[in-house]
C-alpha cells in the first residue's frame, strides 16, 4: 500500500470525514464539530488518509505544551487492515516529536480489540478505566498512555 498518503485536512475533506465518522462510530461527531475543531489550529491537528485519491481515513490530534492526545482516528471499514491506521499513527508520532510532546494519551471502548492491539503494538499502555464512559451501547472506556 505504497500509495497511501497522509495529508493535512482541508475544508474540502470534511464531508468525506463526516461520512467515515458515521460509518465507524455509534455517536459520531458532526461535520460542524470537525469544522469547529479545525479552526483551533494552535492545539488541534487533522490529517486525512488517501489511497489512490480516495479519502479512506483521518486522525485528529490535540497538543498543548508537552501533552498530546489522540482524539479520533478512523478508517473506512473496507480499507481496514491495510496499514492505513499505522501510517496515521506514524504521522502522529512525527508531529508530536516536532511539537516536543513527551506524553500521549487516548481512550477507546473496552470492546475495541483491534484498536487496542494497534495501540499496544505502538507502545501505549493501559492506565485506567472510565466507567460507563461511552453510550450507544453503554461501555467502559480504557485510557492508554505512551511516554515519548
N, C-alpha and C positions, 0 to 999 in steps of 0.2 A: 504494500500500500504506500508506495513512494509518492503518490500524487495527492496525499493528504496535506492540506495547508492549514496552518493556524494563523489567522489574520485578525487585526483589530476590528472589533464590531463597529458597524456604522448604522445609521438610522435605516438604511435600506435592508438590513438584515433582520430587523425586529419582527416583521410578520412571520418569517420562517422560524425564528427562535421561539416566538409565542406558540406556534403550531407544535414544535418539538416539545416544548414545556407541557402542553396539554396532552400530548401522547404519553408522556413519561411520568407525570405526577398526578395524584388524585386531588390535590389542592394547588393547582398551578398558579404561578404568577401571571398577571395580565400583561398585555403588551405595554400598557401605560406604566406598570410597575417597572418593567425593564427600561423604558424611556426615562422615567424619573431617576432611576439608579444611574443610568449612563450619564446624566447631567452632572453628577458629582465626581468628575474625573480625578480630583485630588486624592480620593481614597478608594474609588471603585474602578476596577479594570475589567473589561469584557473582551473576550476573544471568540471568534467564530471558526469552526472547523468546516472546511470544504473538501469535497472529493470530486474531482472532475467538474468543478464549478458548481456543484450542488451543495447546499448548506446541509450538513449532516449532524452538527452538534455545536455546543457552545459551553463556555465556562465563565463564571462571574466570580471575581475576587475582591476582597476588601483588604486594604493595607493602611496601617496607621502606625508610624514610628517603627518599632521592631516587631509589631504584631501583624500577622496575616491570617486571613480566614478564607477558606473555600466556601463561598456562599451557595453556589449552584453549579452543577455540571450535568449535562445530558447529551445522549447520543440517540439518534433515531433508532428505533428498535431493529429495523432490518439492516443496520450498519454496525451493530454491536459485535464485539469480539474480533475486530479488525485492527486494533491498535489505536483507534481514534482517541479514546479517553486517555490512554497513556501519553499520546502526543500532547494533549491539552494539559495533563499533569506536568509534563516536562516543561511546557511553556510557563506554567505557574511557578515552578522552581526557578526558572530563568528570570522571570520578572521579580520575584521576591528576593533573589540574590542582588539584583540591581537596586532594589529599594531598601536593602540592608535589613530585611526581615529576618529575625532569628527564631521565631516560633510560629507555626501554622496550626490552626485548629479547624475542625469541621465537625459536622454531625450528620448522622444518617439513621434511617429506620433500622430497627433491630433485624427485620426480615430481609434487608437488602444485602444478601450474602455476596453477590457479585461485586458490589461496590466495596464492601468491607474487605474482600480479598484483594482488590486493586490497591486500596489504601494501605493494608498491611504489607503488601509487596513493595510499596514505596516508602516504608519506614514509619508509618503512622502507628501509634499505639492507643488502645482504648484508655481513657482516663476517667470516664464517668458515664452515668445513665441519667437521662432526663425522663422521668416517669410520665407516661401518657402525653408526651410532647406532640406527637403527630395525631391528626384526625383523619377520618375517611380512609381507612379504619383507624381507630384509636390504637396507638402503639408507642412504645418507648423509643427514645432517641439515644443513640450511642454517640458520645463525644469522643473524638480522637484528636491526638496532637502529635506533632513532629517538631523537634528542635533541629534547626539547620545552621 
